[in-house]
């Protein structure tokens, strides 16, 4: 979102409604700050959903009316366009077996109940927004269109806008320069093979499959670096029972995320559901070999065996372990995949992505201007949520 906004401020007057902002030049946009409600995520989300509506209504009464409302995800019921970063109905179908109280410890029941309620609300809101033909759905990967058709009966007219990449930060030369320092800072010995996973909602990112693969690789000098803000508590029992404590490392996010790519030998993303999976694409730009599941949109960038490896079943830990073992043992294969990944990733820039999004916005505005009863536009305003 920050990159899209930065590339669109010359063409649109942009107003941002959000609880926080990062990496956005506030001299070029108007930020309407929505207060954050402390407590469970579900309650804050409900508050946010109501509060951003109220704030925009209040601003409308004061004469601030927008030509286009764009929402990254479902943050309101009145957008002109929504970028789809997940289809919760499909995700919940895939993790349904994990959402039963009998398969979870009593201590985790409050967290599980929270997840079930949040997912139910998300699916309910998807049913309202995704079925509204007046709302333009913008995909980051084509596979989401099939899921929307399957669950909500809507098809066609879904433009795909792939995420761009910052090639000044993510490139093989920069990672090569950072590698020694990064591995030393993380305590990785020269003979250790480091696998990287980056993201939040680690269950959705396929961490359990990756941990099961690590169990199969116990005889090899392999470390797993898991970067994100999630709590490792739900995975600690598996790690402890399988004696993986010394080779699984939970690490905090950092702005210079290329630091982690530089330290790694492989990026593995066996996502259960991931509309794009930007870290996998960033890893490709850095020249890392990548294993990614078919459930991640970034897999559409990859030709299997040429510039990455694709895992058809994101729960197949045995096959994932075999892929990792092959890459560990074959330096030439690993290097070839990394070179191919870097070449493929160079095609994807934020300039290209923003041009595609700008064209969609202009088409929406043109259609709105021609609709009966729609007054002429006064200002080319746009709001993001």
C-alpha positions as CSV (number, residue, x, y, z in Angstrom):
1,X,0.0,0.0,0.0
2,X,2.8,2.4,0.9
3,X,4.4,1.9,-2.5
4,X,1.1,2.2,-4.4
5,X,0.3,5.5,-2.6
6,X,3.8,6.9,-3.2
7,X,3.4,6.2,-7.0
8,X,-0.1,7.6,-7.2
9,X,0.1,11.0,-5.4
10,X,1.0,12.8,-8.6
11,X,-2.4,11.7,-10.2
12,X,-4.7,11.6,-7.2
13,X,-5.4,13.6,-4.0
14,X,-5.2,10.8,-1.6
15,X,-6.8,10.6,1.9
16,X,-5.7,7.7,4.1
17,X,-8.0,6.4,6.8
18,X,-6.1,4.1,9.1
19,X,-5.1,3.5,12.7
20,X,-1.4,3.8,11.9
21,X,0.9,4.6,8.9
22,X,4.4,3.4,8.0
23,X,6.7,4.3,5.2
24,X,4.3,7.0,3.8
25,X,5.3,10.6,3.1
26,X,2.6,12.4,5.0
27,X,3.4,15.7,3.2
28,X,1.8,14.1,0.1
29,X,-1.3,12.6,1.6
30,X,-4.0,13.5,4.1
31,X,-4.0,11.1,7.0
32,X,-7.3,10.7,9.0
33,X,-6.2,8.8,12.1
34,X,-8.7,6.3,13.5
35,X,-8.0,5.6,17.2
36,X,-7.0,2.1,18.1
37,X,-9.0,0.1,20.6
38,X,-6.8,-1.9,22.9
39,X,-7.8,-5.6,23.5
40,X,-8.5,-8.6,21.3
41,X,-8.0,-8.2,17.5
42,X,-11.6,-9.0,16.9
43,X,-12.9,-6.1,19.0
44,X,-10.5,-3.7,17.5
45,X,-11.5,-4.8,14.0
46,X,-15.1,-4.3,14.7
47,X,-14.4,-0.8,16.2
48,X,-12.2,0.1,13.2
49,X,-14.9,-1.1,10.8
50,X,-17.5,1.2,12.4
51,X,-15.1,4.1,13.2
52,X,-13.8,4.6,9.7
53,X,-17.3,4.7,8.4
54,X,-18.3,7.3,11.0
55,X,-15.3,9.4,10.3
56,X,-15.9,9.5,6.5
57,X,-19.6,10.3,7.1
58,X,-18.6,13.2,9.4
59,X,-16.1,14.5,6.8
60,X,-18.8,14.2,4.1
61,X,-21.1,16.4,6.1
62,X,-18.3,19.0,6.2
63,X,-18.0,18.9,2.4
64,X,-15.2,16.3,1.9
65,X,-16.7,13.9,-0.6
66,X,-14.5,11.3,-2.4
67,X,-14.6,10.3,-6.0
68,X,-13.3,6.8,-5.3
69,X,-13.0,4.7,-2.2
70,X,-10.3,2.0,-2.3
71,X,-10.0,-0.6,0.4
72,X,-7.1,-3.1,0.8
73,X,-9.1,-6.0,2.1
74,X,-12.6,-5.7,3.6
75,X,-12.5,-2.6,5.8
76,X,-15.9,-1.1,4.8
77,X,-19.1,-1.9,2.9
78,X,-19.1,1.0,0.5
79,X,-15.8,0.8,-1.5
80,X,-15.6,1.3,-5.2
81,X,-12.7,-1.1,-5.3
82,X,-11.2,-3.8,-3.0
83,X,-7.8,-5.5,-3.4
84,X,-8.2,-9.1,-2.4
85,X,-5.3,-10.4,-0.3
86,X,-7.1,-13.5,1.0
87,X,-10.3,-15.4,0.6
88,X,-11.1,-16.4,4.1
89,X,-13.8,-19.0,3.0
90,X,-11.0,-21.0,1.2
91,X,-8.5,-20.5,4.0
92,X,-10.9,-21.7,6.7
93,X,-11.8,-24.7,4.6
94,X,-8.2,-25.7,4.5
95,X,-7.6,-25.3,8.3
96,X,-11.0,-26.5,9.5
97,X,-9.5,-29.6,11.1
98,X,-7.2,-27.4,13.3
99,X,-10.2,-25.3,14.5
100,X,-11.6,-28.0,16.8
101,X,-11.4,-27.7,20.6
102,X,-10.6,-31.4,20.9
103,X,-7.4,-31.0,19.0
104,X,-6.2,-28.1,21.1
105,X,-5.0,-27.8,24.7
106,X,-7.4,-26.2,27.1
107,X,-5.0,-23.3,27.6
108,X,-5.3,-22.4,23.9
109,X,-9.1,-22.5,23.8
110,X,-9.5,-18.7,24.3
111,X,-7.2,-18.0,21.4
112,X,-9.0,-20.7,19.3
113,X,-12.4,-19.2,20.1
114,X,-11.2,-15.8,19.1
115,X,-9.9,-17.2,15.7
116,X,-13.2,-19.0,15.0
117,X,-15.2,-15.8,15.7
118,X,-12.9,-13.6,13.6
119,X,-13.0,-16.0,10.7
120,X,-16.8,-16.3,10.9
121,X,-17.1,-12.5,10.8
122,X,-14.6,-12.3,7.9
123,X,-16.6,-14.8,5.8
124,X,-19.8,-13.0,6.5
125,X,-18.4,-9.7,5.3
126,X,-16.9,-11.4,2.2
127,X,-20.4,-12.6,1.4
128,X,-21.6,-9.0,1.4
129,X,-18.6,-7.3,-0.4
130,X,-17.6,-10.0,-2.9
131,X,-21.1,-10.5,-4.2
132,X,-21.7,-6.8,-4.8
133,X,-21.3,-6.3,-8.6
134,X,-20.8,-2.5,-8.0
135,X,-17.6,-3.2,-6.2
136,X,-14.5,-3.8,-8.4
137,X,-12.4,-6.6,-7.0
138,X,-8.7,-6.3,-7.7
139,X,-6.7,-9.5,-7.3
140,X,-3.0,-9.9,-6.6
141,X,-3.1,-13.5,-8.0
142,X,-5.4,-15.1,-10.5
143,X,-6.2,-18.1,-8.2
144,X,-8.3,-15.9,-5.9
145,X,-10.8,-15.4,-8.8
146,X,-11.5,-19.1,-8.8
147,X,-12.1,-19.1,-5.1
148,X,-14.4,-16.1,-5.2
149,X,-16.4,-17.9,-8.0
150,X,-16.5,-21.2,-6.0
151,X,-17.7,-19.7,-2.7
152,X,-19.6,-16.6,-3.8
153,X,-20.8,-17.3,-7.3
154,X,-19.2,-14.2,-8.9
155,X,-16.9,-14.5,-11.9
156,X,-15.2,-12.4,-14.5
157,X,-14.0,-8.8,-14.5
158,X,-11.2,-9.4,-11.9
159,X,-8.1,-7.6,-13.0
160,X,-4.8,-8.9,-11.5
161,X,-2.2,-6.5,-10.2
162,X,0.9,-8.2,-9.0
163,X,2.9,-6.6,-6.2
164,X,6.1,-4.8,-7.2
165,X,9.6,-5.2,-5.8
166,X,12.1,-2.7,-4.6
167,X,15.1,-3.8,-6.6
168,X,17.5,-1.3,-4.9
169,X,17.0,-3.2,-1.6
170,X,16.4,-6.7,-3.0
171,X,19.1,-7.8,-5.3
172,X,21.9,-10.5,-5.3
173,X,24.8,-7.9,-5.0
174,X,23.4,-6.3,-1.9
175,X,22.7,-9.6,-0.2
176,X,26.1,-10.9,-1.0
177,X,27.6,-7.8,0.7
178,X,25.4,-8.4,3.8
179,X,25.8,-12.1,4.1
180,X,28.8,-12.5,6.4
181,X,27.6,-9.8,8.8
182,X,24.0,-11.1,8.8
183,X,25.0,-14.7,9.5
184,X,27.4,-13.6,12.2
185,X,24.8,-11.5,13.9
186,X,22.3,-14.4,13.9
187,X,25.0,-16.9,15.2
188,X,24.9,-19.1,12.1
189,X,28.0,-21.1,11.6
190,X,29.5,-21.4,8.1
191,X,28.4,-25.0,7.7
192,X,24.8,-24.4,8.7
193,X,22.1,-24.4,6.0
194,X,19.6,-21.7,6.8
195,X,15.9,-21.9,5.7
196,X,13.9,-18.7,5.9
197,X,10.1,-18.0,6.4
198,X,8.8,-14.5,6.7
199,X,5.3,-13.3,7.5
200,X,2.5,-13.1,10.0
201,X,-0.2,-15.7,10.7
202,X,2.3,-18.5,10.7
203,X,-0.4,-21.2,10.5
204,X,-1.6,-19.7,7.2
205,X,2.1,-19.4,6.1
206,X,2.4,-23.2,6.5
207,X,4.8,-23.2,9.5
208,X,3.6,-26.5,10.8
209,X,4.4,-28.2,7.5
210,X,7.8,-26.6,7.6
211,X,8.4,-27.8,11.2
212,X,7.4,-31.3,10.2
213,X,9.8,-31.2,7.3
214,X,12.5,-30.0,9.8
215,X,11.8,-33.2,11.8
216,X,12.6,-35.2,8.7
217,X,15.9,-33.3,8.2
218,X,17.2,-33.7,11.8
219,X,20.3,-35.4,10.6
220,X,21.4,-32.4,8.5
221,X,22.9,-29.1,9.8
222,X,19.8,-27.1,9.0
223,X,18.4,-24.1,10.8
224,X,15.0,-22.6,10.3
225,X,14.6,-18.8,10.7
226,X,11.0,-17.7,11.3
227,X,10.4,-13.9,11.1
228,X,7.2,-12.2,12.1
229,X,5.1,-10.9,15.0
230,X,3.1,-14.0,15.8
231,X,3.4,-15.9,19.1
232,X,5.5,-19.1,18.8
233,X,3.5,-20.6,21.7
234,X,1.2,-22.7,19.5
235,X,4.3,-24.4,18.0
236,X,6.5,-24.8,21.0
237,X,5.0,-28.1,22.0
238,X,5.8,-29.7,18.6
239,X,9.3,-28.1,18.6
240,X,10.0,-29.5,22.1
241,X,8.6,-32.9,21.4
242,X,10.7,-33.3,18.3
243,X,13.9,-31.8,19.8
244,X,14.1,-28.9,17.4
245,X,14.8,-26.2,20.0
246,X,18.4,-25.6,18.8
247,X,17.6,-25.2,15.1
248,X,14.3,-23.3,15.0
249,X,14.8,-19.5,15.7
250,X,11.9,-17.0,16.0
251,X,13.1,-13.6,15.0
252,X,11.5,-10.1,15.0
253,X,10.7,-8.1,11.9
254,X,13.1,-5.4,10.8
255,X,12.8,-2.7,8.3
256,X,16.0,-3.8,6.5
257,X,14.4,-7.2,5.8
258,X,17.0,-7.9,3.2
259,X,19.3,-8.7,6.2
260,X,17.4,-12.0,6.7
261,X,17.5,-12.8,3.0
262,X,21.2,-12.3,3.0
263,X,21.6,-14.7,5.9
264,X,19.5,-17.5,4.3
265,X,20.3,-20.2,1.8
266,X,16.7,-21.0,0.9
267,X,13.3,-19.4,1.2
268,X,10.5,-21.9,2.0
269,X,6.8,-20.8,1.9
270,X,4.4,-23.8,2.1
271,X,1.4,-21.4,2.5
272,X,-2.0,-22.9,3.1
273,X,-3.5,-19.7,1.7
274,X,-1.6,-16.7,0.5
275,X,-3.0,-14.4,-2.2
276,X,0.5,-13.3,-3.2
277,X,3.3,-14.0,-0.7
278,X,5.5,-11.0,-1.2
279,X,8.5,-12.3,0.9
280,X,8.8,-15.2,-1.6
281,X,9.1,-12.7,-4.5
282,X,11.6,-10.6,-2.5
283,X,13.7,-13.7,-1.9
284,X,13.6,-14.4,-5.6
285,X,14.8,-10.8,-6.3
286,X,17.7,-11.5,-3.9
287,X,18.7,-14.5,-5.8
288,X,17.6,-17.1,-3.3
289,X,16.2,-20.5,-4.4
290,X,12.6,-20.6,-3.4
291,X,10.1,-23.4,-2.5
292,X,6.5,-22.1,-2.6
293,X,3.2,-23.8,-2.5
294,X,0.5,-23.6,-5.2
295,X,-1.7,-21.8,-2.7
296,X,0.5,-18.7,-2.8
297,X,-0.1,-16.3,-5.6
298,X,3.7,-15.8,-6.2
299,X,3.8,-19.4,-7.4
300,X,2.3,-18.0,-10.7
301,X,5.6,-16.2,-11.3
302,X,7.6,-19.4,-11.1
303,X,8.4,-22.1,-13.7
304,X,8.9,-25.2,-11.6
305,X,12.6,-26.3,-11.7
306,X,13.7,-23.2,-13.6
307,X,13.5,-20.3,-11.2
308,X,12.0,-22.0,-8.2
309,X,10.2,-25.2,-6.9
310,X,6.5,-25.5,-6.4
311,X,4.9,-27.7,-3.7
312,X,1.5,-28.9,-5.0
313,X,0.2,-29.9,-1.6
314,X,1.1,-27.4,1.2
315,X,0.7,-30.1,3.9
316,X,3.1,-32.6,2.3
317,X,6.0,-32.3,4.7
318,X,7.7,-35.4,3.3
319,X,7.9,-33.9,-0.2
320,X,9.0,-30.5,1.2
321,X,11.8,-32.3,3.2
322,X,12.9,-34.0,0.0
323,X,13.0,-30.7,-1.9
324,X,15.1,-29.1,0.9
325,X,17.4,-32.1,1.1
326,X,18.0,-32.0,-2.7
327,X,18.8,-28.3,-2.6
328,X,21.1,-28.7,0.4
329,X,23.1,-31.4,-1.4
330,X,23.3,-29.9,-4.8
331,X,25.1,-26.5,-4.8
332,X,24.9,-26.1,-8.6
333,X,21.1,-26.8,-8.7
334,X,20.7,-24.3,-5.8
335,X,22.7,-21.6,-7.6
336,X,20.9,-22.2,-10.9
337,X,17.5,-21.7,-9.3
338,X,18.7,-18.6,-7.5
339,X,19.9,-17.0,-10.8
340,X,16.7,-17.9,-12.5
341,X,14.7,-16.5,-9.6
342,X,16.6,-13.2,-9.8
343,X,16.1,-12.8,-13.5
344,X,12.3,-13.5,-13.2
345,X,11.8,-11.1,-10.3
346,X,13.4,-8.2,-12.3
347,X,10.3,-8.0,-14.4
348,X,8.2,-6.9,-11.4
349,X,8.5,-3.3,-10.3
350,X,6.3,-0.9,-8.3
351,X,6.2,1.4,-11.3
352,X,4.6,-1.4,-13.4
353,X,2.2,-2.4,-10.5
354,X,1.1,1.2,-9.9
355,X,0.5,1.9,-13.6
356,X,-1.9,-1.1,-13.6
357,X,-3.7,0.1,-10.5
358,X,-3.9,3.6,-11.9
359,X,-5.6,2.4,-15.1
360,X,-8.2,0.5,-13.0
361,X,-8.9,3.6,-10.9
362,X,-9.3,5.7,-14.1
363,X,-11.7,3.1,-15.6
364,X,-13.8,3.1,-12.4
365,X,-14.0,6.9,-12.4
366,X,-14.9,7.0,-16.0
367,X,-17.7,4.5,-15.4
368,X,-19.0,6.4,-12.4
369,X,-19.0,9.7,-14.3
370,X,-21.3,8.1,-17.0
371,X,-23.7,6.5,-14.5
372,X,-27.2,8.1,-14.4
373,X,-27.7,10.7,-11.7
374,X,-24.1,10.9,-10.8
375,X,-23.0,14.5,-10.4
376,X,-19.9,15.8,-12.1
377,X,-16.7,15.2,-10.2
378,X,-15.3,18.2,-8.3
379,X,-11.9,17.0,-7.2
380,X,-9.9,13.9,-8.2
381,X,-9.9,12.6,-4.6
382,X,-9.2,9.0,-3.5
383,X,-9.3,7.4,-0.1
384,X,-7.5,4.3,1.0
385,X,-8.3,2.3,4.1
